Amino acid sequence: MTTSTQARVRVPAQVYLLAAVIFCLGTSEFMIAGILEPISADLQVGIPQAGLLITGFAVGMIGGAPAMALLTLRLPRRATMIISIIAFSALHILAALSPSYSILMVTRVLAAIACGGFWAVAAVHTTRIAPAKVQGRALASLVGGLTVANLVGVPVGTWVGTQYGWRATFWAVAVVTALAAVLIGLTVRNPADEETGSNQHLPTLLKAELAAFKGPRIWLALATTALFQASVFAAFSYFSPLLTQVAGLSHDLVPGVLAAFGIGAFIGVVVGGRFADKNIFGNIIGSLAALALSLFALWLVADTGWAAIVMIVLIGASGFSIAGALNARVFQIATQAPTLAASVNTSAFNVGNAIGPALGAGVIALGWGFKAPVVVAILLALASLVLVAVAIRVERVWSARIGVARFEQSSDAIA
């Protein structure tokens, strides 16, 4: 292929629309942290209880993504995305009208189920419409929507909640996601062979989807996703006390440092997506190694404020540079029937979101200090690298067994 031909390979515009929708979903997922106090005061619950709304959303994502994938297997993916977004918008209207904490919690869990369903199907749709040479970049673009949500959406949501009340943030998300559903209906098109959905019976479709879970390849990929995500969030969740109580920085600087982490994450997503298109395993190993080294460096320099900030930015870049490759790896394994596998991978990310902070809290509770979660994060990153090494060995055996040279391209930088 000539240079001029390569230059014409682009990520389809539809992908950026889906990334914008994920920006809205991500804003909703994380905005609760910025409006805990007004929710607590209005619904007359303690802040720790209000914080469980975040946990409820994570639980909904873990179980909801596979459930939605199974329920909508026979539908065209465009229809599934529209249904998911309409449900998400409607649930935010109910949340804005919630008279009690219990009802608000139910809306959060159900909204997470809709969110998980959209995530999984949007990722599959992206792999179907993006040229093979830019699939890693396209999948990374979806994650980029989530990163921008942390950078822009959450602060804006916090400001809206502070100025106009926490219910206003839910109204805003409801309106924006309703508009997103309209845009998807007008602009997103299924590939020609998927326009009418599947004519196969659900048991037949389910059997094909479950076939991807035979053997260790998919399980190693999912475990790597969970451990990697746990590593990042074991450290990230406790950056604030690390910066103020270990590095000695002012509380006023913490939001800026977290924004810098987000900028690093966005750069990582963009750069990592390009590497994932060339070498999936190379991208995964390089990102995990860089993450482990950045975490170790943070542990060494945590007492020095500005050095700690630099390391936190590098952790953001290295941690998020792997996202496109982890998703691409799952699609590489489950090529023929990827919907359920993609949804379980979404759940694996959220399992990591839950495990990492819990382990970090555990070592802090033992009295080991606010640097201890960084050590936990290092160990989790190293465990991820071990899993990848095993996955490479398994992939070589599998490739040799079926007589396919597919692995040779994805392991050029490792062999």
C-alpha positions, -999 to +999 in steps of 0.1 A: +000+000+000+014+034-009+017+063+014-010+082-003-034+053+001-025+049+038-033+086+043-069+080+032-076+054+059-095+074+085-116+066+116-153+069+104-172+100+116-198+078+132-172+067+157-167+103+169-205+106+174-204+075+195-175+089+215-195+120+221-224+099+235-199+081+257-188+115+269-224+120+281-226+086+297-192+091+314-203+125+327-233+109+344-212+080+358-187+102+375-207+134+383-221+120+415-187+125+432-190+163+427-226+166+440-226+143+470-231+171+495-263+186+479-277+151+474-270+142+510-286+174+523-317+172+501-325+135+506-314+135+542-288+108+541-252+107+551-224+114+526-211+078+529-246+066+520-249+091+492-215+078+480-230+043+475-248+058+445-214+055+428-211+018+438-246+012+426-238+024+392-206+002+391-227-028+400-252-020+374-224-018+348-209-051+358-241-071+355-259-048+330-235-050+301-237-088+296-275-088+303-282-061+277-260-079+252-280-111+256-314-094+255-306-075+223-287-101+203-313-103+176-317-065+172-298-044+148-270-027+167-283+008+158-317+000+173-300-013+205-280+019+208-310+041+204-331+020+229-303+021+254-298+059+251-336+066+253-338+044+285-308+062+299-323+096+293-357+086+307-340+072+339-323+105+344-356+123+343-369+099+370-337+106+389-343+143+387-378+138+401-367+113+428-385+120+461-362+096+480-327+081+482-341+046+474-357+057+442-326+076+431-305+044+438-328+023+416-325+048+388-287+048+390-285+010+388-309+008+359-292+037+341-259+018+345-275-013+328-285+009+299-251+025+298-234-009+298-255-021+269-247+010+249-209+006+256-207-030+244-228-025+213-210+007+204-177-010+206-188-039+184-204-014+159-171+005+158-151-026+148-176-033+121-174+001+104-138+011+110-111-001+086-089-028+100-058-005+100-075+020+123-096-002+146-073+003+176-075+040+171-113+039+167-117+019+199-094+043+217-116+072+205-145+057+224-124+056+255-114+092+247-150+102+252-148+089+288-115+107+294-130+140+282-159+134+305-135+134+334-118+165+321-148+186+311-181+170+318-176+163+355-164+198+364-193+213+344-218+189+361-204+199+395-208+236+387-244+231+375-252+211+407-236+238+429-254+267+411-288+252+404-291+221+426-282+185+421-314+177+402-304+202+375-274+180+366-297+150+359-320+172+338-291+184+318-279+148+311-314+137+303-317+165+276-283+160+261-287+122+259-322+125+243-306+147+216-279+121+212-305+094+206-320+116+178-285+121+162-278+084+163-311+077+146-304+103+119-267+095+112-257+061+124-262+032+099-257-005+103-234-023+080-254-037+050-254-073+063-267-062+097-295-038+087-324-060+096-308-078+126-303-115+129-329-141+116-313-168+137-330-181+168-317-167+201-303-201+213-283-203+181-269-168+185-262-174+222-243-206+214-221-186+189-215-159+214-205-184+242-181-201+218-157-172+223-154-181+260-140-216+253-103-219+261-080-197+281-075-169+256-105-148+263-102-153+301-066-142+301-077-111+282-105-103+306-084-109+336-057-086+322-084-059+318-096-062+353-061-062+369-049-033+348-079-012+357-076-022+394-039-010+392-048+024+379-077+030+403-059+017+433-035+046+429-059+072+414-085+069+441-060+081+467-041+108+448-058+135+468-045+124+503-012+114+488-007+149+474-019+168+506-006+146+534+025+130+519+037+156+492+025+185+514+006+203+486-023+226+492-059+212+488-064+240+463-039+224+439-055+189+439-082+197+412-055+210+389-034+179+394-063+156+387-070+177+355-034+172+346-038+135+351-068+137+327-048+155+301-021+128+304-048+102+300-062+118+269-027+119+253-023+083+262-055+073+246-046+090+214-011+078+211-019+043+224-047+038+199-022+044+170+002+018+184-026-007+190-033-006+152+003-018+146+010-042+174-016-052+201+006-072+224+034-047+220+011-019+230-002-038+260+032-048+273+047-014+267+018+004+285+019-019+315+056-017+318+054+021+316+026+021+342+046+000+366+077+022+362+056+054+366+040+040+398+073+030+412+087+064+405+057+080+422+064+059+453+100+070+453+093+108+449+059+111+466+074+133+493+084+159+466+054+178+454+062+187+418+080+154+411+049+136+423+027+157+399+049+148+370+046+111+378+009+113+382+006+128+347+028+099+334+006+074+352-024+089+334-007+087+300+006+051+304-025+039+321-049+050+294-026+042+265-036+005+268-074+010+266-077+006+228-054-025+227-073-043+255-106-038+237-090-047+203-076-079+219-111-091+229-124-085+194-094-103+179-104-134+199-142-131+195-142-121+158-173-140+147-196-132+176-181-104+197-211-088+214-212-108+246-174-108+248-173-070+245-199-066+272-180-089+296-149-069+289-169-037+298-178-055+331-141-064+336-132-027+335-158-021+362-146-050+383-112-033+383-129+000+392-143-018+423-113-039+433-086-013+430-100+013+454-111-015+479-076-028+480-062+007+485-086+013+513-076-019+529-039-011+531-046+024+544-069+009+571-040-013+582-021+019+590+005+016+561+000+052+550-012+069+518+018+056+498+006+020+503-020+021+476+007+029+451+025-003+461-007-022+456-010-006+422+025-016+413+019-052+423-014-053+402+005-039+372+032-065+375+005-092+379-010-079+346+023-083+329+026-119+341-009-126+326+001-111+293+033-132+292+011-163+297-014-150+271+015-147+245+025-183+252-010-195+249-015-175+217+016-191+201+004-226+210-031-218+197-017-203+164+005-233+159-023-257+165-046-242+139-018-235+115-024-197+114+004-171+113-019-144+127+001-141+159+033-133+140+022-098+132+009-090+167+041-101+184+068-085+162+081-063+190+082-092+215+097-122+196 
